[in-house]
Amino acid sequence: MDLDVVNMFVIAGGTLAIPILAFVASFLLWPSALIRIYYWYWRRTLGMQVRYVHHEDYQFCYSFRGRPGHKPSILMLHGFSAHKDMWLSVVKFLPKNLHLVCVDMPGHEGTTRSSLDDLSIDGQVKRIHQFVECLKLNKKPFHLVGTSMGGQVAGVYAAYYPSDVSSLCLVCPAGLQYSTDNQFVQRLKELQGSAAVEKIPLIPSTPEEMSEMLQLCSYVRFKVP
């Protein structure tokens, strides 16, 4: 075989091998970096931008698309242990002429995380109201969307500040009372009042606990490597 052809295959193979090896190394050693790149790319594709805003010494991190207009803005509140980017799978279906705002809830991702902060539902509602006022989002009523813990915060927010809210959408909200408790609620009640905070099923620290959490929280079973 001609030496130039051999060299060409060597160069081509090396060019392909470098990114493949880099991806494998990242997957094994720095998976969080891959996840951040993935969300960055998805935000960029959907036109979402990340910004920070401060209320006194408290920092809020949020992503947004569009500008306030004649149509109501949409504020989206995520659930416990999630972050603003969980809404990207919803954002891709929403019209691009709407003003969307997805905020990191208190203690999550880029928003201030402090053990001194009041992270009760009422405390989070007050923080979200501070965020709304920082952005002047309530100059006119806006649509408020929340899921899980964010759904409970959204519901209580609408009760405290009804003039701020144009409409309310709650997706699997926490805080609702049912006639019978499901397995998830039963498990949380068993832990309530006990000192076993490290045993909270929503905060896994091992692969086994992660699998248990997914079985407890997910109606559709799926495997995560």
C-alpha positions in Angstrom: 0.0 0.0 0.0 1.2 3.5 -0.8 2.9 5.2 2.2 0.8 8.4 1.7 -2.4 6.3 1.9 -1.2 4.7 5.1 -0.4 8.1 6.6 -3.8 9.3 5.6 -5.5 6.4 7.4 -3.4 7.0 10.4 -4.2 10.7 10.6 -7.9 10.0 10.0 -7.9 7.3 12.7 -6.2 9.6 15.1 -8.5 12.5 14.4 -11.5 10.2 15.1 -9.9 8.6 18.2 -9.2 11.8 20.0 -12.8 13.0 20.4 -14.0 9.4 21.1 -11.5 8.9 23.8 -12.3 12.4 25.2 -16.0 11.5 25.3 -15.4 8.1 27.0 -13.0 9.8 29.6 -15.6 12.5 30.3 -18.4 9.9 30.6 -16.4 7.9 33.2 -14.6 10.7 35.1 -16.6 13.9 34.6 -20.2 13.0 33.7 -21.5 16.3 35.2 -19.5 18.1 32.5 -21.2 16.2 29.7 -24.6 17.0 31.3 -23.8 20.7 31.5 -22.7 20.7 27.9 -25.8 18.9 26.9 -28.1 21.5 28.6 -26.0 24.4 27.3 -26.5 23.1 23.8 -30.2 22.5 24.3 -30.7 26.0 25.7 -28.8 27.5 22.8 -30.9 25.5 20.3 -34.2 26.7 21.9 -33.0 30.3 22.2 -33.0 30.3 26.0 -30.5 32.6 27.8 -29.2 32.4 31.4 -29.1 35.4 33.6 -28.7 36.3 37.3 -30.6 38.9 39.3 -30.1 39.9 43.0 -32.4 40.9 45.8 -30.1 42.4 48.4 -27.5 39.7 48.9 -29.6 36.9 47.5 -28.9 35.6 44.0 -31.5 34.1 41.6 -30.5 32.2 38.5 -33.0 31.9 35.7 -33.3 31.3 31.9 -35.6 33.2 29.6 -36.7 33.5 26.0 -38.5 36.5 24.5 -39.6 39.8 26.0 -42.7 40.9 27.8 -45.4 41.8 25.4 -49.2 42.1 25.1 -49.5 38.4 25.9 -48.9 37.3 29.6 -45.4 36.1 30.5 -45.0 32.5 31.7 -43.1 31.7 34.9 -42.1 28.0 35.5 -41.2 26.5 38.8 -39.4 23.2 39.0 -39.6 20.5 41.7 -37.3 19.3 44.5 -33.7 18.5 43.4 -34.3 19.6 39.8 -33.4 22.9 38.1 -34.6 25.3 35.5 -33.4 23.2 32.6 -35.9 20.4 33.4 -38.5 22.6 31.5 -36.6 22.5 28.2 -38.5 19.4 27.1 -41.7 21.6 27.5 -40.2 24.8 26.1 -39.6 23.2 22.8 -43.3 22.9 22.2 -44.2 26.5 23.2 -44.5 29.4 20.7 -41.3 31.4 20.4 -43.2 34.7 20.6 -44.1 34.1 24.3 -42.0 35.5 27.1 -40.8 32.5 29.1 -38.9 32.5 32.5 -37.6 29.4 34.2 -36.0 30.0 37.6 -33.8 27.9 39.8 -35.8 27.5 43.0 -34.3 28.6 46.3 -31.4 26.3 47.3 -31.1 24.8 43.8 -28.5 25.1 41.0 -27.5 28.7 40.5 -29.8 30.3 43.1 -28.4 31.0 46.5 -28.0 28.0 48.7 -27.9 28.8 52.4 -28.7 26.8 55.6 -30.0 30.0 57.1 -32.6 30.5 54.4 -36.3 29.6 55.1 -36.9 26.7 52.6 -40.4 26.0 53.8 -43.2 26.4 51.2 -44.1 29.8 52.6 -40.4 30.8 52.7 -40.0 29.8 49.0 -43.1 31.7 48.0 -41.7 34.9 49.5 -38.4 34.3 47.7 -40.2 33.7 44.4 -42.2 36.9 45.0 -38.9 38.8 45.4 -37.7 37.3 42.1 -40.9 38.3 40.4 -40.5 41.9 41.7 -36.8 42.0 40.7 -37.8 41.2 37.1 -41.0 43.4 37.3 -42.7 40.3 36.0 -45.9 41.3 37.8 -46.4 44.7 36.0 -49.2 42.7 34.4 -50.6 39.3 35.5 -48.5 36.3 34.3 -49.1 32.6 33.8 -47.7 30.5 36.6 -46.7 26.9 36.1 -45.3 24.6 38.8 -44.5 20.9 39.2 -44.1 18.8 42.3 -42.7 21.0 45.0 -42.8 23.9 42.5 -46.5 23.1 42.1 -47.1 23.5 45.8 -45.1 26.8 45.8 -47.1 28.0 42.7 -50.4 27.2 44.4 -49.6 29.0 47.6 -48.1 31.9 45.6 -51.4 32.3 43.7 -53.2 32.3 47.1 -50.9 35.0 48.6 -50.6 37.2 45.4 -53.7 36.6 43.3 -53.4 39.9 41.5 -50.0 38.7 40.1 -51.4 35.6 38.4 -53.3 35.4 35.1 -53.7 31.6 35.2 -52.3 28.7 37.2 -51.1 25.3 35.9 -50.1 22.6 38.5 -48.4 19.5 37.3 -48.4 16.7 39.9 -48.3 19.3 42.7 -47.1 18.4 46.2 -49.2 19.4 49.2 -52.5 18.0 48.1 -54.5 15.8 50.5 -55.7 12.4 49.4 -58.2 10.0 51.0 -55.5 7.2 50.9 -51.7 7.6 51.0 -49.7 6.1 48.2 -46.4 4.2 48.8 -44.4 7.4 48.4 -46.4 9.4 50.9 -46.4 6.5 53.4 -42.6 6.3 53.2 -42.2 10.0 53.8 -44.6 9.9 56.8 -42.5 7.1 58.3 -39.4 9.4 58.1 -41.3 12.5 59.3 -40.1 13.6 62.8 -37.3 11.0 62.8 -33.6 12.0 62.9 -32.8 9.8 59.9 -32.5 12.8 57.5 -29.9 11.0 55.5 -32.5 8.3 54.7 -34.8 10.6 52.7 -35.5 8.7 49.5 -35.3 11.8 47.4 -31.6 12.3 48.2 -29.8 9.1 47.0 -26.1 8.7 47.7 -25.5 5.2 46.2 -26.6 3.5 43.0 -28.9 1.2 45.0 -30.6 4.2 46.6 -30.9 5.9 43.2 -32.7 2.8 41.9 -35.0 2.7 44.9 -35.8 6.4 44.3 -36.7 5.8 40.7 -39.0 2.9 41.6 -40.7 5.0 44.2 -41.1 8.2 42.1 -41.6 6.9 38.5 -44.8 5.4 37.2 -43.0 4.3 34.0 -40.0 2.2 35.0 -36.7 3.0 33.2 -33.1 2.2 33.7 -30.4 4.7 34.3 -26.8 3.6 33.9 
